């Protein structure tokens, strides 16, 4: 099996595991750290966009429900 197919199979297995964990009662507890990681990475992208375009980051807030917000000053809004 070539590398591309192995990668696609691994991705498909991860997606299947995610949906299976959503179906079981304690699955959301298992997925919670990953949800927070995704939120941190997402907000980091906003912060990086602000810095790269000449802005600054005032604050990054990650909430316990998995949401987040990045407060920036300046920068180019379409990138941020």
C-alpha positions as CSV (number, residue, x, y, z in Angstrom):
1,X,0.0,0.0,0.0
2,X,1.4,3.4,-0.9
3,X,1.8,6.3,1.6
4,X,-1.2,8.2,0.3
5,X,-3.6,5.3,0.7
6,X,-2.2,4.6,4.2
7,X,-2.8,8.2,5.1
8,X,-6.4,8.1,3.8
9,X,-7.1,4.9,5.7
10,X,-5.7,6.4,8.9
11,X,-7.8,9.5,8.4
12,X,-10.9,7.4,7.8
13,X,-10.3,5.4,10.9
14,X,-9.9,8.6,13.0
15,X,-13.2,10.0,11.6
16,X,-15.0,6.7,12.3
17,X,-13.6,6.6,15.9
18,X,-14.7,10.2,16.4
19,X,-18.3,9.5,15.3
20,X,-18.4,6.2,17.4
21,X,-17.3,8.1,20.5
22,X,-20.0,10.6,19.9
23,X,-22.6,7.8,20.2
24,X,-21.5,6.4,23.5
25,X,-22.5,8.1,26.8
26,X,-19.0,8.9,28.0
27,X,-17.5,9.6,24.6
28,X,-17.7,13.3,25.0
29,X,-15.5,13.0,28.1
30,X,-12.9,11.2,26.1
31,X,-13.1,13.8,23.3
32,X,-13.0,16.9,25.5
33,X,-9.2,17.3,25.5
34,X,-9.1,17.1,21.8
35,X,-11.9,19.6,21.5
36,X,-9.9,22.0,23.6
37,X,-6.8,21.4,21.6
38,X,-8.7,22.2,18.4
39,X,-10.0,25.4,19.9
40,X,-6.5,26.4,21.1
41,X,-5.1,25.8,17.6
42,X,-7.9,27.7,16.0
43,X,-7.5,30.8,18.2
44,X,-3.7,30.5,17.7
45,X,-4.4,30.9,14.0
46,X,-6.2,34.2,14.7
47,X,-3.4,35.4,16.9
48,X,-0.8,34.5,14.3
49,X,-2.8,36.2,11.5
50,X,-2.9,39.4,13.6
51,X,0.9,39.3,14.3
52,X,1.9,38.6,10.7
53,X,-0.2,41.5,9.4
54,X,1.2,44.0,11.9
55,X,-1.3,43.8,14.7
56,X,-1.0,42.6,18.2
57,X,-2.7,40.1,20.5
58,X,-4.4,41.5,23.6
59,X,-5.8,38.3,25.0
60,X,-6.8,34.8,24.1
61,X,-9.7,33.2,26.0
62,X,-10.5,29.5,25.9
63,X,-13.8,28.6,27.5
64,X,-14.7,25.3,29.2
65,X,-17.5,24.7,26.7
66,X,-14.9,24.4,23.9
67,X,-15.4,27.9,22.5
68,X,-12.8,30.6,22.4
69,X,-12.1,34.2,21.4
70,X,-8.9,36.1,20.5
71,X,-8.8,39.8,21.1
72,X,-6.5,41.6,18.7
73,X,-5.6,45.2,17.9
74,X,-4.7,46.2,14.4
75,X,-3.8,43.7,11.7
76,X,-5.6,43.0,8.5
77,X,-9.1,41.8,9.4
78,X,-9.6,39.4,6.4
79,X,-6.5,37.5,7.5
80,X,-7.2,37.7,11.2
